[in-house]
Amino acid sequence: MSSNRKPQALSGVILQKGIPIGGLAIPSENSDEFIRVFCLEYQALGLDAKLVASSPSPLEMLGRCTKAPDRQTQANPYNLDS
């Protein structure tokens, strides 16, 4: 007996200028194409937003996915001295 269950969606994070601004479910089928189209559409609108998988994925392993910046090197937007 076969199962009709759909593959579970991947967790994604939307980054704007390297800062996480929200989450989005990424379809498990064709996830790399979904991420690529998402990024291209936002670039076409003139927005600096990227969608990245929030857990290791085949896309990240191939190095085709932007990773979130290291918190130690990221400027704190709430620090008025920086």
PyMOL Python script that loads the backbone (N, CA, C, O; Angstrom):
from pymol import cmd

cmd.read_pdbstr("""\
ATOM      1  N   MET A   1       0.841  -1.170   0.000  1.00  0.00           N
ATOM      2  CA  MET A   1       0.000   0.000   0.000  1.00  0.00           C
ATOM      3  C   MET A   1       0.892   1.240   0.000  1.00  0.00           C
ATOM      4  O   MET A   1       1.793   1.365   0.830  1.00  0.00           O
ATOM      5  N   SER A   2       0.640   2.142  -0.921  1.00  0.00           N
ATOM      6  CA  SER A   2       1.481   3.329  -1.021  1.00  0.00           C
ATOM      7  C   SER A   2       0.866   4.484  -0.241  1.00  0.00           C
ATOM      8  O   SER A   2      -0.343   4.531  -0.018  1.00  0.00           O
ATOM      9  N   SER A   3       1.706   5.393   0.157  1.00  0.00           N
ATOM     10  CA  SER A   3       1.274   6.552   0.926  1.00  0.00           C
ATOM     11  C   SER A   3       1.111   7.743  -0.009  1.00  0.00           C
ATOM     12  O   SER A   3       1.917   7.937  -0.919  1.00  0.00           O
ATOM     13  N   ASN A   4       0.078   8.533   0.211  1.00  0.00           N
ATOM     14  CA  ASN A   4      -0.158   9.735  -0.588  1.00  0.00           C
ATOM     15  C   ASN A   4       0.314  10.987   0.135  1.00  0.00           C
ATOM     16  O   ASN A   4      -0.066  12.097  -0.236  1.00  0.00           O
ATOM     17  N   ARG A   5       1.131  10.820   1.156  1.00  0.00           N
ATOM     18  CA  ARG A   5       1.621  11.971   1.919  1.00  0.00           C
ATOM     19  C   ARG A   5       2.585  12.789   1.080  1.00  0.00           C
ATOM     20  O   ARG A   5       3.445  12.245   0.387  1.00  0.00           O
ATOM     21  N   LYS A   6       2.429  14.103   1.152  1.00  0.00           N
ATOM     22  CA  LYS A   6       3.335  15.001   0.447  1.00  0.00           C
ATOM     23  C   LYS A   6       4.605  15.170   1.272  1.00  0.00           C
ATOM     24  O   LYS A   6       4.565  15.107   2.501  1.00  0.00           O
ATOM     25  N   PRO A   7       5.736  15.384   0.595  1.00  0.00           N
ATOM     26  CA  PRO A   7       6.966  15.663   1.348  1.00  0.00           C
ATOM     27  C   PRO A   7       6.796  16.945   2.166  1.00  0.00           C
ATOM     28  O   PRO A   7       6.126  17.886   1.740  1.00  0.00           O
ATOM     29  N   GLN A   8       7.409  16.962   3.332  1.00  0.00           N
ATOM     30  CA  GLN A   8       7.300  18.112   4.222  1.00  0.00           C
ATOM     31  C   GLN A   8       8.071  19.302   3.657  1.00  0.00           C
ATOM     32  O   GLN A   8       9.161  19.142   3.107  1.00  0.00           O
ATOM     33  N   ALA A   9       7.496  20.497   3.797  1.00  0.00           N
ATOM     34  CA  ALA A   9       8.146  21.717   3.332  1.00  0.00           C
ATOM     35  C   ALA A   9       9.393  22.002   4.168  1.00  0.00           C
ATOM     36  O   ALA A   9       9.481  21.603   5.329  1.00  0.00           O
ATOM     37  N   LEU A  10      10.351  22.696   3.562  1.00  0.00           N
ATOM     38  CA  LEU A  10      11.569  23.108   4.252  1.00  0.00           C
ATOM     39  C   LEU A  10      11.333  24.456   4.918  1.00  0.00           C
ATOM     40  O   LEU A  10      10.511  25.246   4.452  1.00  0.00           O
ATOM     41  N   SER A  11      12.039  24.720   5.990  1.00  0.00           N
ATOM     42  CA  SER A  11      11.963  26.024   6.647  1.00  0.00           C
ATOM     43  C   SER A  11      12.906  26.978   5.945  1.00  0.00           C
ATOM     44  O   SER A  11      14.032  26.618   5.604  1.00  0.00           O
ATOM     45  N   GLY A  12      12.440  28.194   5.731  1.00  0.00           N
ATOM     46  CA  GLY A  12      13.274  29.207   5.101  1.00  0.00           C
ATOM     47  C   GLY A  12      13.241  30.498   5.890  1.00  0.00           C
ATOM     48  O   GLY A  12      12.320  30.740   6.670  1.00  0.00           O
ATOM     49  N   VAL A  13      14.250  31.323   5.682  1.00  0.00           N
ATOM     50  CA  VAL A  13      14.353  32.623   6.333  1.00  0.00           C
ATOM     51  C   VAL A  13      14.536  33.669   5.247  1.00  0.00           C
ATOM     52  O   VAL A  13      15.346  33.496   4.337  1.00  0.00           O
ATOM     53  N   ILE A  14      13.775  34.763   5.348  1.00  0.00           N
ATOM     54  CA  ILE A  14      13.932  35.879   4.423  1.00  0.00           C
ATOM     55  C   ILE A  14      14.896  36.863   5.068  1.00  0.00           C
ATOM     56  O   ILE A  14      14.701  37.290   6.206  1.00  0.00           O
ATOM     57  N   LEU A  15      15.943  37.218   4.319  1.00  0.00           N
ATOM     58  CA  LEU A  15      16.940  38.177   4.793  1.00  0.00           C
ATOM     59  C   LEU A  15      16.823  39.456   3.982  1.00  0.00           C
ATOM     60  O   LEU A  15      16.669  39.409   2.762  1.00  0.00           O
ATOM     61  N   GLN A  16      16.894  40.593   4.653  1.00  0.00           N
ATOM     62  CA  GLN A  16      16.971  41.871   3.961  1.00  0.00           C
ATOM     63  C   GLN A  16      18.244  42.549   4.437  1.00  0.00           C
ATOM     64  O   GLN A  16      18.391  42.867   5.617  1.00  0.00           O
ATOM     65  N   LYS A  17      19.158  42.764   3.507  1.00  0.00           N
ATOM     66  CA  LYS A  17      20.483  43.309   3.808  1.00  0.00           C
ATOM     67  C   LYS A  17      21.177  42.476   4.878  1.00  0.00           C
ATOM     68  O   LYS A  17      21.878  43.015   5.735  1.00  0.00           O
ATOM     69  N   GLY A  18      20.980  41.158   4.827  1.00  0.00           N
ATOM     70  CA  GLY A  18      21.631  40.238   5.743  1.00  0.00           C
ATOM     71  C   GLY A  18      20.955  40.067   7.088  1.00  0.00           C
ATOM     72  O   GLY A  18      21.432  39.298   7.923  1.00  0.00           O
ATOM     73  N   ILE A  19      19.848  40.771   7.318  1.00  0.00           N
ATOM     74  CA  ILE A  19      19.146  40.698   8.595  1.00  0.00           C
ATOM     75  C   ILE A  19      17.878  39.860   8.419  1.00  0.00           C
ATOM     76  O   ILE A  19      17.090  40.132   7.513  1.00  0.00           O
ATOM     77  N   PRO A  20      17.664  38.848   9.263  1.00  0.00           N
ATOM     78  CA  PRO A  20      16.436  38.046   9.154  1.00  0.00           C
ATOM     79  C   PRO A  20      15.201  38.902   9.419  1.00  0.00           C
ATOM     80  O   PRO A  20      15.120  39.580  10.443  1.00  0.00           O
ATOM     81  N   ILE A  21      14.233  38.871   8.489  1.00  0.00           N
ATOM     82  CA  ILE A  21      13.016  39.673   8.659  1.00  0.00           C
ATOM     83  C   ILE A  21      11.748  38.831   8.677  1.00  0.00           C
ATOM     84  O   ILE A  21      10.671  39.356   8.957  1.00  0.00           O
ATOM     85  N   GLY A  22      11.850  37.544   8.389  1.00  0.00           N
ATOM     86  CA  GLY A  22      10.656  36.703   8.401  1.00  0.00           C
ATOM     87  C   GLY A  22      10.964  35.284   7.985  1.00  0.00           C
ATOM     88  O   GLY A  22      12.078  34.962   7.573  1.00  0.00           O
ATOM     89  N   GLY A  23       9.965  34.452   8.100  1.00  0.00           N
ATOM     90  CA  GLY A  23      10.101  33.055   7.714  1.00  0.00           C
ATOM     91  C   GLY A  23       9.153  32.716   6.585  1.00  0.00           C
ATOM     92  O   GLY A  23       8.165  33.413   6.356  1.00  0.00           O
ATOM     93  N   LEU A  24       9.463  31.641   5.883  1.00  0.00           N
ATOM     94  CA  LEU A  24       8.634  31.200   4.770  1.00  0.00           C
ATOM     95  C   LEU A  24       8.859  29.715   4.563  1.00  0.00           C
ATOM     96  O   LEU A  24       9.993  29.240   4.624  1.00  0.00           O
ATOM     97  N   ALA A  25       7.791  28.987   4.319  1.00  0.00           N
ATOM     98  CA  ALA A  25       7.917  27.563   3.999  1.00  0.00           C
ATOM     99  C   ALA A  25       8.349  27.428   2.542  1.00  0.00           C
ATOM    100  O   ALA A  25       7.781  28.067   1.656  1.00  0.00           O
ATOM    101  N   ILE A  26       9.347  26.601   2.306  1.00  0.00           N
ATOM    102  CA  ILE A  26       9.869  26.362   0.962  1.00  0.00           C
ATOM    103  C   ILE A  26       9.383  24.983   0.524  1.00  0.00           C
ATOM    104  O   ILE A  26       9.599  24.004   1.238  1.00  0.00           O
ATOM    105  N   PRO A  27       8.728  24.887  -0.641  1.00  0.00           N
ATOM    106  CA  PRO A  27       8.274  23.571  -1.092  1.00  0.00           C
ATOM    107  C   PRO A  27       9.446  22.608  -1.211  1.00  0.00           C
ATOM    108  O   PRO A  27      10.511  22.981  -1.703  1.00  0.00           O
ATOM    109  N   SER A  28       9.256  21.382  -0.768  1.00  0.00           N
ATOM    110  CA  SER A  28      10.356  20.415  -0.810  1.00  0.00           C
ATOM    111  C   SER A  28      10.683  19.984  -2.236  1.00  0.00           C
ATOM    112  O   SER A  28      11.824  19.620  -2.524  1.00  0.00           O
ATOM    113  N   GLU A  29       9.706  20.020  -3.123  1.00  0.00           N
ATOM    114  CA  GLU A  29       9.962  19.697  -4.526  1.00  0.00           C
ATOM    115  C   GLU A  29      10.457  20.958  -5.226  1.00  0.00           C
ATOM    116  O   GLU A  29       9.830  22.011  -5.115  1.00  0.00           O
ATOM    117  N   ASN A  30      11.559  20.865  -5.934  1.00  0.00           N
ATOM    118  CA  ASN A  30      12.150  21.985  -6.672  1.00  0.00           C
ATOM    119  C   ASN A  30      12.490  23.161  -5.756  1.00  0.00           C
ATOM    120  O   ASN A  30      12.293  24.315  -6.137  1.00  0.00           O
ATOM    121  N   SER A  31      12.997  22.883  -4.562  1.00  0.00           N
ATOM    122  CA  SER A  31      13.286  23.945  -3.600  1.00  0.00           C
ATOM    123  C   SER A  31      14.348  24.913  -4.103  1.00  0.00           C
ATOM    124  O   SER A  31      14.237  26.117  -3.871  1.00  0.00           O
ATOM    125  N   ASP A  32      15.377  24.414  -4.789  1.00  0.00           N
ATOM    126  CA  ASP A  32      16.411  25.324  -5.283  1.00  0.00           C
ATOM    127  C   ASP A  32      15.860  26.263  -6.343  1.00  0.00           C
ATOM    128  O   ASP A  32      16.265  27.424  -6.398  1.00  0.00           O
ATOM    129  N   GLU A  33      14.955  25.798  -7.178  1.00  0.00           N
ATOM    130  CA  GLU A  33      14.329  26.653  -8.194  1.00  0.00           C
ATOM    131  C   GLU A  33      13.411  27.676  -7.531  1.00  0.00           C
ATOM    132  O   GLU A  33      13.378  28.831  -7.955  1.00  0.00           O
ATOM    133  N   PHE A  34      12.669  27.281  -6.507  1.00  0.00           N
ATOM    134  CA  PHE A  34      11.795  28.197  -5.776  1.00  0.00           C
ATOM    135  C   PHE A  34      12.617  29.332  -5.163  1.00  0.00           C
ATOM    136  O   PHE A  34      12.236  30.498  -5.263  1.00  0.00           O
ATOM    137  N   ILE A  35      13.743  28.994  -4.531  1.00  0.00           N
ATOM    138  CA  ILE A  35      14.611  30.003  -3.916  1.00  0.00           C
ATOM    139  C   ILE A  35      15.188  30.927  -4.978  1.00  0.00           C
ATOM    140  O   ILE A  35      15.224  32.143  -4.788  1.00  0.00           O
ATOM    141  N   ARG A  36      15.640  30.364  -6.094  1.00  0.00           N
ATOM    142  CA  ARG A  36      16.226  31.170  -7.170  1.00  0.00           C
ATOM    143  C   ARG A  36      15.208  32.171  -7.718  1.00  0.00           C
ATOM    144  O   ARG A  36      15.528  33.347  -7.889  1.00  0.00           O
ATOM    145  N   VAL A  37      13.992  31.716  -7.994  1.00  0.00           N
ATOM    146  CA  VAL A  37      12.952  32.592  -8.535  1.00  0.00           C
ATOM    147  C   VAL A  37      12.558  33.656  -7.511  1.00  0.00           C
ATOM    148  O   VAL A  37      12.368  34.816  -7.876  1.00  0.00           O
ATOM    149  N   PHE A  38      12.434  33.284  -6.246  1.00  0.00           N
ATOM    150  CA  PHE A  38      12.111  34.246  -5.191  1.00  0.00           C
ATOM    151  C   PHE A  38      13.131  35.387  -5.188  1.00  0.00           C
ATOM    152  O   PHE A  38      12.763  36.561  -5.193  1.00  0.00           O
ATOM    153  N   CYS A  39      14.415  35.025  -5.179  1.00  0.00           N
ATOM    154  CA  CYS A  39      15.476  36.040  -5.130  1.00  0.00           C
ATOM    155  C   CYS A  39      15.456  36.922  -6.377  1.00  0.00           C
ATOM    156  O   CYS A  39      15.601  38.139  -6.273  1.00  0.00           O
ATOM    157  N   LEU A  40      15.278  36.323  -7.552  1.00  0.00           N
ATOM    158  CA  LEU A  40      15.250  37.094  -8.800  1.00  0.00           C
ATOM    159  C   LEU A  40      14.064  38.054  -8.847  1.00  0.00           C
ATOM    160  O   LEU A  40      14.207  39.183  -9.316  1.00  0.00           O
ATOM    161  N   GLU A  41      12.907  37.626  -8.374  1.00  0.00           N
ATOM    162  CA  GLU A  41      11.732  38.494  -8.390  1.00  0.00           C
ATOM    163  C   GLU A  41      11.905  39.688  -7.462  1.00  0.00           C
ATOM    164  O   GLU A  41      11.510  40.800  -7.812  1.00  0.00           O
ATOM    165  N   TYR A  42      12.482  39.479  -6.298  1.00  0.00           N
ATOM    166  CA  TYR A  42      12.719  40.599  -5.393  1.00  0.00           C
ATOM    167  C   TYR A  42      13.784  41.542  -5.950  1.00  0.00           C
ATOM    168  O   TYR A  42      13.667  42.756  -5.787  1.00  0.00           O
ATOM    169  N   GLN A  43      14.820  41.012  -6.605  1.00  0.00           N
ATOM    170  CA  GLN A  43      15.829  41.859  -7.240  1.00  0.00           C
ATOM    171  C   GLN A  43      15.198  42.698  -8.337  1.00  0.00           C
ATOM    172  O   GLN A  43      15.538  43.871  -8.488  1.00  0.00           O
ATOM    173  N   ALA A  44      14.280  42.115  -9.110  1.00  0.00           N
ATOM    174  CA  ALA A  44      13.606  42.840 -10.187  1.00  0.00           C
ATOM    175  C   ALA A  44      12.787  44.010  -9.645  1.00  0.00           C
ATOM    176  O   ALA A  44      12.597  45.008 -10.338  1.00  0.00           O
ATOM    177  N   LEU A  45      12.305  43.889  -8.413  1.00  0.00           N
ATOM    178  CA  LEU A  45      11.554  44.969  -7.772  1.00  0.00           C
ATOM    179  C   LEU A  45      12.475  46.001  -7.130  1.00  0.00           C
ATOM    180  O   LEU A  45      12.004  47.013  -6.610  1.00  0.00           O
ATOM    181  N   GLY A  46      13.773  45.755  -7.161  1.00  0.00           N
ATOM    182  CA  GLY A  46      14.734  46.667  -6.558  1.00  0.00           C
ATOM    183  C   GLY A  46      14.912  46.465  -5.063  1.00  0.00           C
ATOM    184  O   GLY A  46      15.450  47.336  -4.379  1.00  0.00           O
ATOM    185  N   LEU A  47      14.468  45.329  -4.551  1.00  0.00           N
ATOM    186  CA  LEU A  47      14.586  45.050  -3.119  1.00  0.00           C
ATOM    187  C   LEU A  47      15.772  44.140  -2.849  1.00  0.00           C
ATOM    188  O   LEU A  47      16.059  43.231  -3.628  1.00  0.00           O
ATOM    189  N   ASP A  48      16.453  44.386  -1.750  1.00  0.00           N
ATOM    190  CA  ASP A  48      17.581  43.546  -1.352  1.00  0.00           C
ATOM    191  C   ASP A  48      17.077  42.503  -0.365  1.00  0.00           C
ATOM    192  O   ASP A  48      17.304  42.615   0.839  1.00  0.00           O
ATOM    193  N   ALA A  49      16.392  41.488  -0.883  1.00  0.00           N
ATOM    194  CA  ALA A  49      15.862  40.417  -0.035  1.00  0.00           C
ATOM    195  C   ALA A  49      16.293  39.081  -0.609  1.00  0.00           C
ATOM    196  O   ALA A  49      16.311  38.889  -1.825  1.00  0.00           O
ATOM    197  N   LYS A  50      16.636  38.166   0.272  1.00  0.00           N
ATOM    198  CA  LYS A  50      17.043  36.824  -0.138  1.00  0.00           C
ATOM    199  C   LYS A  50      16.293  35.813   0.716  1.00  0.00           C
ATOM    200  O   LYS A  50      15.989  36.062   1.882  1.00  0.00           O
ATOM    201  N   LEU A  51      16.006  34.682   0.119  1.00  0.00           N
ATOM    202  CA  LEU A  51      15.396  33.572   0.835  1.00  0.00           C
ATOM    203  C   LEU A  51      16.444  32.490   0.958  1.00  0.00           C
ATOM    204  O   LEU A  51      17.042  32.083  -0.039  1.00  0.00           O
ATOM    205  N   VAL A  52      16.672  32.024   2.166  1.00  0.00           N
ATOM    206  CA  VAL A  52      17.655  30.964   2.390  1.00  0.00           C
ATOM    207  C   VAL A  52      17.017  29.855   3.204  1.00  0.00           C
ATOM    208  O   VAL A  52      16.131  30.095   4.023  1.00  0.00           O
ATOM    209  N   ALA A  53      17.479  28.643   2.968  1.00  0.00           N
ATOM    210  CA  ALA A  53      17.029  27.514   3.777  1.00  0.00           C
ATOM    211  C   ALA A  53      17.642  27.671   5.162  1.00  0.00           C
ATOM    212  O   ALA A  53      18.829  27.968   5.290  1.00  0.00           O
ATOM    213  N   SER A  54      16.832  27.472   6.198  1.00  0.00           N
ATOM    214  CA  SER A  54      17.348  27.689   7.551  1.00  0.00           C
ATOM    215  C   SER A  54      17.987  26.448   8.150  1.00  0.00           C
ATOM    216  O   SER A  54      18.515  26.499   9.261  1.00  0.00           O
ATOM    217  N   SER A  55      17.946  25.346   7.437  1.00  0.00           N
ATOM    218  CA  SER A  55      18.638  24.135   7.871  1.00  0.00           C
ATOM    219  C   SER A  55      19.471  23.637   6.698  1.00  0.00           C
ATOM    220  O   SER A  55      19.161  23.964   5.553  1.00  0.00           O
ATOM    221  N   PRO A  56      20.502  22.870   6.942  1.00  0.00           N
ATOM    222  CA  PRO A  56      21.323  22.404   5.821  1.00  0.00           C
ATOM    223  C   PRO A  56      20.471  21.705   4.767  1.00  0.00           C
ATOM    224  O   PRO A  56      19.635  20.858   5.082  1.00  0.00           O
ATOM    225  N   SER A  57      20.697  22.071   3.537  1.00  0.00           N
ATOM    226  CA  SER A  57      19.967  21.487   2.424  1.00  0.00           C
ATOM    227  C   SER A  57      20.956  21.160   1.312  1.00  0.00           C
ATOM    228  O   SER A  57      22.091  21.637   1.341  1.00  0.00           O
ATOM    229  N   PRO A  58      20.549  20.360   0.336  1.00  0.00           N
ATOM    230  CA  PRO A  58      21.437  20.094  -0.799  1.00  0.00           C
ATOM    231  C   PRO A  58      21.876  21.381  -1.489  1.00  0.00           C
ATOM    232  O   PRO A  58      22.990  21.457  -2.009  1.00  0.00           O
ATOM    233  N   LEU A  59      21.011  22.392  -1.497  1.00  0.00           N
ATOM    234  CA  LEU A  59      21.346  23.668  -2.115  1.00  0.00           C
ATOM    235  C   LEU A  59      22.531  24.322  -1.412  1.00  0.00           C
ATOM    236  O   LEU A  59      23.453  24.800  -2.072  1.00  0.00           O
ATOM    237  N   GLU A  60      22.516  24.348  -0.076  1.00  0.00           N
ATOM    238  CA  GLU A  60      23.625  24.927   0.678  1.00  0.00           C
ATOM    239  C   GLU A  60      24.897  24.116   0.496  1.00  0.00           C
ATOM    240  O   GLU A  60      25.988  24.677   0.397  1.00  0.00           O
ATOM    241  N   MET A  61      24.756  22.798   0.453  1.00  0.00           N
ATOM    242  CA  MET A  61      25.931  21.952   0.292  1.00  0.00           C
ATOM    243  C   MET A  61      26.636  22.216  -1.032  1.00  0.00           C
ATOM    244  O   MET A  61      27.854  22.065  -1.130  1.00  0.00           O
ATOM    245  N   LEU A  62      25.889  22.603  -2.031  1.00  0.00           N
ATOM    246  CA  LEU A  62      26.479  22.915  -3.332  1.00  0.00           C
ATOM    247  C   LEU A  62      27.027  24.339  -3.376  1.00  0.00           C
ATOM    248  O   LEU A  62      27.671  24.723  -4.353  1.00  0.00           O
ATOM    249  N   GLY A  63      26.779  25.121  -2.335  1.00  0.00           N
ATOM    250  CA  GLY A  63      27.308  26.474  -2.275  1.00  0.00           C
ATOM    251  C   GLY A  63      26.539  27.465  -3.119  1.00  0.00           C
ATOM    252  O   GLY A  63      27.065  28.526  -3.455  1.00  0.00           O
ATOM    253  N   ARG A  64      25.298  27.144  -3.473  1.00  0.00           N
ATOM    254  CA  ARG A  64      24.516  28.046  -4.308  1.00  0.00           C
ATOM    255  C   ARG A  64      23.521  28.854  -3.495  1.00  0.00           C
ATOM    256  O   ARG A  64      22.648  29.507  -4.066  1.00  0.00           O
ATOM    257  N   CYS A  65      23.635  28.824  -2.192  1.00  0.00           N
ATOM    258  CA  CYS A  65      22.673  29.500  -1.336  1.00  0.00           C
ATOM    259  C   CYS A  65      23.418  30.438  -0.395  1.00  0.00           C
ATOM    260  O   CYS A  65      24.400  30.041   0.232  1.00  0.00           O
ATOM    261  N   THR A  66      22.959  31.668  -0.296  1.00  0.00           N
ATOM    262  CA  THR A  66      23.565  32.623   0.616  1.00  0.00           C
ATOM    263  C   THR A  66      23.234  32.225   2.045  1.00  0.00           C
ATOM    264  O   THR A  66      22.088  31.902   2.358  1.00  0.00           O
ATOM    265  N   LYS A  67      24.222  32.250   2.896  1.00  0.00           N
ATOM    266  CA  LYS A  67      23.992  31.920   4.304  1.00  0.00           C
ATOM    267  C   LYS A  67      23.841  33.207   5.104  1.00  0.00           C
ATOM    268  O   LYS A  67      24.355  34.256   4.716  1.00  0.00           O
ATOM    269  N   ALA A  68      23.140  33.117   6.207  1.00  0.00           N
ATOM    270  CA  ALA A  68      22.973  34.261   7.092  1.00  0.00           C
ATOM    271  C   ALA A  68      24.338  34.687   7.626  1.00  0.00           C
ATOM    272  O   ALA A  68      25.182  33.834   7.904  1.00  0.00           O
ATOM    273  N   PRO A  69      24.568  35.992   7.774  1.00  0.00           N
ATOM    274  CA  PRO A  69      25.860  36.463   8.280  1.00  0.00           C
ATOM    275  C   PRO A  69      26.101  36.024   9.714  1.00  0.00           C
ATOM    276  O   PRO A  69      25.164  35.800  10.479  1.00  0.00           O
ATOM    277  N   ASP A  70      27.362  35.908  10.057  1.00  0.00           N
ATOM    278  CA  ASP A  70      27.755  35.558  11.415  1.00  0.00           C
ATOM    279  C   ASP A  70      27.356  36.702  12.341  1.00  0.00           C
ATOM    280  O   ASP A  70      27.651  37.861  12.050  1.00  0.00           O
ATOM    281  N   ARG A  71      26.693  36.396  13.447  1.00  0.00           N
ATOM    282  CA  ARG A  71      26.230  37.431  14.375  1.00  0.00           C
ATOM    283  C   ARG A  71      27.376  38.282  14.917  1.00  0.00           C
ATOM    284  O   ARG A  71      27.167  39.453  15.231  1.00  0.00           O
ATOM    285  N   GLN A  72      28.576  37.725  15.036  1.00  0.00           N
ATOM    286  CA  GLN A  72      29.700  38.480  15.582  1.00  0.00           C
ATOM    287  C   GLN A  72      30.176  39.548  14.612  1.00  0.00           C
ATOM    288  O   GLN A  72      30.721  40.564  15.045  1.00  0.00           O
ATOM    289  N   THR A  73      29.987  39.348  13.305  1.00  0.00           N
ATOM    290  CA  THR A  73      30.459  40.326  12.332  1.00  0.00           C
ATOM    291  C   THR A  73      29.349  41.251  11.866  1.00  0.00           C
ATOM    292  O   THR A  73      29.627  42.233  11.177  1.00  0.00           O
ATOM    293  N   GLN A  74      28.102  40.971  12.218  1.00  0.00           N
ATOM    294  CA  GLN A  74      26.972  41.776  11.787  1.00  0.00           C
ATOM    295  C   GLN A  74      26.808  42.972  12.712  1.00  0.00           C
ATOM    296  O   GLN A  74      26.839  42.825  13.934  1.00  0.00           O
ATOM    297  N   ALA A  75      26.633  44.161  12.132  1.00  0.00           N
ATOM    298  CA  ALA A  75      26.429  45.365  12.928  1.00  0.00           C
ATOM    299  C   ALA A  75      25.086  45.290  13.641  1.00  0.00           C
ATOM    300  O   ALA A  75      24.108  44.787  13.088  1.00  0.00           O
ATOM    301  N   ASN A  76      25.044  45.785  14.850  1.00  0.00           N
ATOM    302  CA  ASN A  76      23.812  45.804  15.626  1.00  0.00           C
ATOM    303  C   ASN A  76      23.003  47.034  15.226  1.00  0.00           C
ATOM    304  O   ASN A  76      23.461  48.154  15.452  1.00  0.00           O
ATOM    305  N   PRO A  77      21.800  46.863  14.631  1.00  0.00           N
ATOM    306  CA  PRO A  77      21.019  48.019  14.197  1.00  0.00           C
ATOM    307  C   PRO A  77      20.502  48.859  15.357  1.00  0.00           C
ATOM    308  O   PRO A  77      20.078  49.994  15.142  1.00  0.00           O
ATOM    309  N   TYR A  78      20.524  48.337  16.578  1.00  0.00           N
ATOM    310  CA  TYR A  78      20.039  49.071  17.737  1.00  0.00           C
ATOM    311  C   TYR A  78      21.146  49.814  18.473  1.00  0.00           C
ATOM    312  O   TYR A  78      20.874  50.552  19.420  1.00  0.00           O
ATOM    313  N   ASN A  79      22.390  49.625  18.045  1.00  0.00           N
ATOM    314  CA  ASN A  79      23.519  50.298  18.673  1.00  0.00           C
ATOM    315  C   ASN A  79      23.748  51.619  17.946  1.00  0.00           C
ATOM    316  O   ASN A  79      24.186  51.619  16.796  1.00  0.00           O
ATOM    317  N   LEU A  80      23.461  52.733  18.591  1.00  0.00           N
ATOM    318  CA  LEU A  80      23.585  54.043  17.953  1.00  0.00           C
ATOM    319  C   LEU A  80      25.034  54.469  17.768  1.00  0.00           C
ATOM    320  O   LEU A  80      25.305  55.404  17.013  1.00  0.00           O
ATOM    321  N   ASP A  81      25.970  53.806  18.440  1.00  0.00           N
ATOM    322  CA  ASP A  81      27.382  54.160  18.332  1.00  0.00           C
ATOM    323  C   ASP A  81      28.042  53.569  17.100  1.00  0.00           C
ATOM    324  O   ASP A  81      29.129  54.006  16.722  1.00  0.00           O
ATOM    325  N   SER A  82      27.418  52.589  16.462  1.00  0.00           N
ATOM    326  CA  SER A  82      28.074  51.942  15.318  1.00  0.00           C
ATOM    327  C   SER A  82      27.692  52.595  14.016  1.00  0.00           C
ATOM    328  O   SER A  82      28.155  52.175  12.956  1.00  0.00           O
TER     329      SER A  82
END
""", "prot")
cmd.dss("prot")
cmd.show_as("cartoon", "prot")
cmd.util.cbc("prot")
cmd.orient("prot")
